[in-house]
């Protein structure tokens, strides 16, 4: 749509929409920065959602793994 065909009401709504979009973009950037800072401050030792199971291989299985025969 051309700007000269817009009514004053539509121009006002379009301006309000653009201002709200800019405000939302600023808020999103702020939240992204806060979230990344929180992630950086987390101690990796505190994250315990995976169970580490040490698998002990036999000599034969280790040889096959090294040679790529699996």
Backbone as a printed PyTorch tensor [residue, N CA C, xyz], in Angstrom:
tensor([[[  0.8410,  -1.1840,   0.0000],
         [  0.0000,   0.0000,   0.0000],
         [  0.8830,   1.2420,   0.0000]],

        [[  0.4280,   2.2150,  -0.7250],
         [  1.1690,   3.4650,  -0.7550],
         [  0.8160,   4.3040,   0.4530]],

        [[  1.7850,   5.0550,   0.9310],
         [  1.5870,   5.8700,   2.1260],
         [  0.5390,   6.9760,   1.8920]],

        [[  0.4270,   7.4960,   0.6770],
         [ -0.5010,   8.5920,   0.4420],
         [ -1.9520,   8.1200,   0.3830]],

        [[ -2.2180,   6.8400,   0.2450],
         [ -3.5750,   6.3260,   0.2130],
         [ -4.0740,   5.9070,   1.6010]],

        [[ -3.2140,   5.9440,   2.5840],
         [ -3.6090,   5.5390,   3.9260],
         [ -4.3820,   6.6600,   4.6090]],

        [[ -5.3970,   6.2510,   5.3250],
         [ -6.1510,   7.2290,   6.0980],
         [ -5.3520,   7.5850,   7.3400]],

        [[ -5.6680,   8.6800,   7.9880],
         [ -4.9410,   9.0600,   9.2080],
         [ -5.0540,   8.0000,  10.3070]],

        [[ -6.1930,   7.3260,  10.3750],
         [ -6.3540,   6.2790,  11.3890],
         [ -5.4110,   5.1110,  11.1210]],

        [[ -5.3120,   4.7340,   9.8360],
         [ -4.4130,   3.6370,   9.4850],
         [ -2.9540,   4.0190,   9.7100]],

        [[ -2.6100,   5.2570,   9.4130],
         [ -1.2440,   5.7120,   9.6480],
         [ -0.9080,   5.6330,  11.1360]],

        [[ -1.8730,   6.0430,  11.9640],
         [ -1.6630,   6.0080,  13.4110],
         [ -1.4900,   4.5700,  13.9020]],

        [[ -2.3160,   3.6480,  13.4060],
         [ -2.1990,   2.2320,  13.7940],
         [ -0.8910,   1.6260,  13.3060]],

        [[ -0.4920,   1.9880,  12.0840],
         [  0.7670,   1.4840,  11.5390],
         [  1.9530,   1.9750,  12.3590]],

        [[  1.9130,   3.2370,  12.7600],
         [  2.9850,   3.7940,  13.5860],
         [  3.0400,   3.0790,  14.9380]],

        [[  1.8590,   2.8520,  15.5540],
         [  1.8110,   2.1570,  16.8440],
         [  2.3250,   0.7260,  16.7150]],

        [[  1.9870,   0.0740,  15.6090],
         [  2.4590,  -1.2950,  15.3660],
         [  3.9770,  -1.3370,  15.2260]],

        [[  4.5350,  -0.3980,  14.4940],
         [  5.9870,  -0.3490,  14.3240],
         [  6.6970,  -0.0660,  15.6460]],

        [[  6.1390,   0.8290,  16.4640],
         [  6.7360,   1.1230,  17.7620],
         [  6.6930,  -0.0980,  18.6740]],

        [[  5.5780,  -0.8160,  18.6410],
         [  5.4640,  -2.0140,  19.4710],
         [  6.4350,  -3.0990,  19.0040]],

        [[  6.6040,  -3.2240,  17.6980],
         [  7.5450,  -4.2070,  17.1570],
         [  8.9700,  -3.8800,  17.5870]],

        [[  9.3490,  -2.6100,  17.5380],
         [ 10.6830,  -2.2030,  17.9610],
         [ 10.8900,  -2.4690,  19.4500]],

        [[  9.8620,  -2.1890,  20.2540],
         [  9.9440,  -2.4470,  21.6870],
         [ 10.0950,  -3.9410,  21.9570]],

        [[  9.3560,  -4.7640,  21.2270],
         [  9.4660,  -6.2130,  21.3790],
         [ 10.8580,  -6.7120,  21.0020]],

        [[ 11.4250,  -6.1670,  19.9430],
         [ 12.7760,  -6.5680,  19.5330],
         [ 13.8000,  -6.2130,  20.6070]],

        [[ 13.6510,  -5.0450,  21.2240],
         [ 14.5690,  -4.6510,  22.2960],
         [ 14.4320,  -5.5840,  23.4910]],

        [[ 13.1870,  -5.9170,  23.8440],
         [ 12.9640,  -6.8360,  24.9670],
         [ 13.5300,  -8.2220,  24.6820]],

        [[ 13.3710,  -8.6900,  23.4610],
         [ 13.8930, -10.0060,  23.0930],
         [ 15.4060, -10.0220,  23.2210]],

        [[ 16.0740,  -8.9790,  22.7460],
         [ 17.5330,  -8.9070,  22.8570],
         [ 17.9650,  -8.8880,  24.3220]],

        [[ 17.2290,  -8.1380,  25.1440],
         [ 17.5540,  -8.0660,  26.5690],
         [ 17.4010,  -9.4420,  27.2220]],

        [[ 16.3180, -10.1430,  26.9080],
         [ 16.0980, -11.4730,  27.4720],
         [ 17.1510, -12.4680,  26.9900]],

        [[ 17.5560, -12.3580,  25.7220],
         [ 18.6050, -13.2410,  25.1940],
         [ 19.9130, -13.0380,  25.9540]],

        [[ 20.2690, -11.7850,  26.1980],
         [ 21.5050, -11.4920,  26.9210],
         [ 21.4390, -12.0180,  28.3430]],

        [[ 20.2980, -11.8000,  29.0180],
         [ 20.1470, -12.2930,  30.3860],
         [ 20.2170, -13.8180,  30.4330]],

        [[ 19.5710, -14.4700,  29.4870],
         [ 19.5650, -15.9230,  29.4470],
         [ 20.9640, -16.4750,  29.2030]],

        [[ 21.6990, -15.8530,  28.2840],
         [ 23.0570, -16.3290,  28.0080],
         [ 23.9630, -16.1090,  29.2240]],

        [[ 23.7880, -15.0140,  29.9350],
         [ 24.5840, -14.7730,  31.1460],
         [ 24.2550, -15.8120,  32.2200]],

        [[ 22.9830, -16.1500,  32.3640],
         [ 22.6040, -17.1700,  33.3390],
         [ 23.2100, -18.5210,  32.9680]],

        [[ 23.2190, -18.8480,  31.6860],
         [ 23.8130, -20.1210,  31.2510],
         [ 25.3140, -20.1420,  31.5010]],

        [[ 25.9700, -19.0200,  31.3000],
         [ 27.4140, -18.9520,  31.5210],
         [ 27.7530, -19.1020,  32.9970]],

        [[ 26.8500, -18.6800,  33.8740],
         [ 27.1220, -18.7200,  35.3090],
         [ 26.7740, -20.0610,  35.9540]],

        [[ 26.1810, -20.9750,  35.2120],
         [ 25.8170, -22.2770,  35.7720],
         [ 27.0690, -23.1360,  35.9290]],

        [[ 27.1910, -23.7630,  37.0790],
         [ 28.2990, -24.6700,  37.3250],
         [ 28.0290, -25.9920,  36.6010]],

        [[ 28.9250, -26.4290,  35.7160],
         [ 28.6860, -27.6730,  34.9760],
         [ 28.5720, -28.8990,  35.8810]],

        [[ 29.1370, -28.8330,  37.0520],
         [ 29.0680, -29.9640,  37.9690],
         [ 27.6690, -30.1210,  38.5550]],

        [[ 26.8630, -29.0600,  38.5170],
         [ 25.5160, -29.1110,  39.0680],
         [ 24.5160, -29.7510,  38.1190]],

        [[ 24.8640, -29.8480,  36.8600],
         [ 23.9560, -30.4320,  35.8730],
         [ 24.0960, -31.9430,  35.9380]],

        [[ 23.0290, -32.6060,  36.3230],
         [ 23.0930, -34.0500,  36.5250],
         [ 21.9190, -34.7500,  35.8500]],

        [[ 21.5970, -34.3620,  34.6290],
         [ 20.4670, -34.9770,  33.9630],
         [ 20.8480, -36.2350,  33.1690]],

        [[ 22.1300, -36.5090,  33.0160],
         [ 22.5440, -37.7100,  32.3060],
         [ 23.3340, -38.5970,  33.2520]],

        [[ 23.1440, -39.8660,  33.0890],
         [ 23.8460, -40.8360,  33.9170],
         [ 25.0450, -41.3310,  33.1230]],

        [[ 26.2180, -41.1870,  33.6920],
         [ 27.4250, -41.6490,  33.0260],
         [ 27.7130, -43.0680,  33.4780]],

        [[ 27.7020, -43.9720,  32.5220],
         [ 27.9820, -45.3670,  32.8140],
         [ 29.2740, -45.7200,  32.1020]],

        [[ 30.2780, -46.0750,  32.8690],
         [ 31.5560, -46.4460,  32.2800],
         [ 31.4810, -47.8860,  31.8140]],

        [[ 31.6430, -48.0760,  30.5160],
         [ 31.5520, -49.4110,  29.9510],
         [ 32.9580, -49.9880,  29.8510]],

        [[ 33.1370, -51.1500,  30.4130],
         [ 34.4460, -51.7950,  30.3780],
         [ 34.4680, -52.7840,  29.2230]],

        [[ 35.4060, -52.5520,  28.3230],
         [ 35.5310, -53.3950,  27.1370],
         [ 36.5140, -54.5310,  27.4080]],

        [[ 36.2620, -55.6360,  26.7540],
         [ 37.2310, -56.7250,  26.7840],
         [ 38.3340, -56.3780,  25.7900]],

        [[ 39.4060, -57.1020,  25.8630],
         [ 40.5240, -56.8620,  24.9550],
         [ 40.0840, -57.0320,  23.5040]],

        [[ 39.3000, -58.0670,  23.2610],
         [ 38.8410, -58.3350,  21.8970],
         [ 37.9510, -57.1890,  21.3790]],

        [[ 37.0630, -56.6630,  22.2130],
         [ 36.1810, -55.5630,  21.7980],
         [ 36.9710, -54.2810,  21.5750]],

        [[ 37.9930, -54.0370,  22.3890],
         [ 38.8280, -52.8550,  22.1800],
         [ 39.5770, -52.9490,  20.8640]],

        [[ 40.1110, -54.1390,  20.5540],
         [ 40.8130, -54.3180,  19.2780],
         [ 39.8680, -54.0880,  18.0980]],

        [[ 38.6800, -54.6340,  18.1900],
         [ 37.7020, -54.4440,  17.1030],
         [ 37.3400, -52.9710,  16.9690]],

        [[ 37.2130, -52.2620,  18.0780],
         [ 36.8630, -50.8470,  18.0370],
         [ 37.9920, -50.0380,  17.3860]],

        [[ 39.2260, -50.3460,  17.7590],
         [ 40.3710, -49.6290,  17.2020],
         [ 40.4970, -49.8880,  15.6990]],

        [[ 40.2540, -51.1240,  15.2880],
         [ 40.3750, -51.4740,  13.8870],
         [ 39.1390, -51.0740,  13.0800]],

        [[ 38.0930, -50.6790,  13.7430],
         [ 36.8770, -50.2530,  13.0440],
         [ 36.0600, -51.3990,  12.5040]],

        [[ 36.1240, -52.5270,  13.1660],
         [ 35.3940, -53.7130,  12.6960],
         [ 33.9860, -53.7620,  13.2860]],

        [[ 33.6680, -52.9250,  14.2330],
         [ 32.3410, -52.9750,  14.8800],
         [ 31.2550, -53.0860,  13.8820]]])
